């Protein structure tokens, strides 16, 4: 199974925020949409970074009183780890685990194709395993 298959089921919508918004704005958007990460994009839609719950918690620890004025650009993770639509889900889970990231933007020809969470990956793996198990049981039963 490929990331494009996961996105086909999940959808391609990605919640974003601009780098000039505040961390408090990011918290509002995260809570409003019940998501764990926002892709930080410029006015042209180019990905600049990602701000996650983990980034917000770090800023709560370090600069709690500045969340209303602290720009997202100063709190976001700049070094993005990206996925491609043709990446295999097992490979992607390994990359996410190795780099300790829970959200992976998927880029297709320089365009944002979607965002995959570790939960999406687990769900896809479980569905794939269930399908394979059912197929094997039917094969063994000679159906």
Order of alpha helices (4+ residues) and beta strands (2+ residues): alpha-beta-alpha-beta-beta-alpha-beta-alpha-beta-beta-alpha
